[in-house]
């Protein structure tokens, strides 16, 4: 069963299809939420998957699933990051397994707001342009540009290498 068929079946109430769909989305959601909400990424991922479960019926175009989920995950991760202190996941991803480098990256990222981390993740890890990031974060494109500029500037200052 392809992804669109899985979405349609889940929207029709097929419990197994919903389980399969959530299993399919879970690694992607966890990676995205972990990069923004850091050590509390698992909490953000869980809230995202709950929102997907509750609102899947509102998704009109099954082929837009990943974009729809990305928007939910980014917003949920920012909300979660505001509730908790930052952690290490994005630093570990950026450092590629180098523990010392990961600690340095973590220190620099910890100094950024969740909104700035979200913009960095969407632009630099997800490869989105400003317009796409603005749509996901539900903010104007100019806001994304200014946040990205400030985030990169703050990261460079904090990085200090």
N, C-alpha and C positions, 0 to 999 in steps of 0.2 A: 504494500500500500504506500503510495507516495505521500508527501507531506500535505498537499492540498486535500487529498482524500481523507487523510487522518484528521485534519481540521474539520472538515465537513461532518465526518462521522462523530467527532467529539461534540460539535455543535448540536447534533441531533440527539445527544444524550447517551452515546455509546461510552460506557465507563472504561472499557479496555482501551478504546481509542484515546480517551482523555489521559489515561495513565501513560500510554505510549508517547503521546504528544509531550506531556510534562517531562518524561524521561529524555526525550529528544532535545528539549529546550534547556534542561537543567545545566549542562556544562557551559553553554553559552551564557546563560543568565548568571551563573556563578562567577565566570571569568569577568564579565562586565561589572557586576556589582562589587566584586572583590577589588577591582582596580579603582573604583570610586569611593566605596565605603571602607576600604582597607580591611582592618581586622574584623569589622562587623559586616563584611560582605555576605556572609552566610545568612545573617538576619535579613539583609536587604533582598537577597536572592529568594528567601522563603516568602517574604511579603510580595515580591514580584510574581512568583508562581501562584500564590493565592489570588492575586489580582487577575492573572491570566485565566485561572480556573473560573473565577466569578464572572468575568467579562467577555469570555470567548465568543459568546453569542452576539456581541456587538461588532465583532470583526466582520466586515462586509466582503473583503477580498482575501481569500485564503493564501494567495501568493504573497500578500503583504505581511505575513505573520512575523517574520524576523524584524522588520522595521517597527511594527506595532509593539512587539515585545521589547525591543531596544529602547523605545521611548518610555515604556513603563519602568524598565529596569533602571534607566538613568535617573528618572525622577525619584524612584523609590530609594536608590542608593544615596542620592543627595540628602533626602529626608533622614535616612538612617544615619548618615555621617554626621548630621547636625545633632543627633541624639547621643552619639557616643564619641569617644576619643579615637583618633586615627591609629592605624597599625602598620603592617609590613607588606601586604600582598603585592601592591603595585611596585614597590621597591624591589621585591624578589623577581617579579616579571622583568623589570627593566634591567636588572643586573645579570640576568641569565645564569644564575647559580653561584655567582661570586658573592660570598657572604659579606665580606668587608665592603664591597661596592654597594650591596643591597642596604647595608646600614647607613651608608652615606646618602644614598638616594632616598631612603626612608626619612632621614632627618630633613632633607630638603622638602620632601612632599608633605611632611607633617606641618610645615609652616604655611601651607596653602589652605585656603578655604575649600570646603567640599565643592562649591560651584566652580572654582578654578581647577580643581582636580578633574571634575567632570568634563570640562572643556578640553583639558589636555588629553584625557583618555579618549574622548570621541574623535579628536583631531589626530593625535599622534599614534594611538594604538588601534583605533577602529578605522582610521584613514578617511574620515568624513571631511567634507568641505564645510565652510562656515554656515552655508544655507541649510545643509542637512543637520548639523549640530544644533542650529537654532530651532529647527522643527522638532527635534528630539527633546530638547530642553524646554520647549515652549516659551522661548524668549526671542526678542528681535535679533536679527543678524548682527546689528551694530553692537549689541550687548555681548554676543559671542566673540566678536573681534576684540573688543576692549578687554574682556575677561581673559582671552587667550594671550593678548599682549602682556597684561599684568601677571598672569600665571607664569609665562615664560621668563619674564623679567625677574619675578620673585624667586623662581626656581634657580635661575642663574646666580642670583645674589646669595641664596641659601646654599647652593652647591659649592660655590667658592673654589672651584678647581681650575 
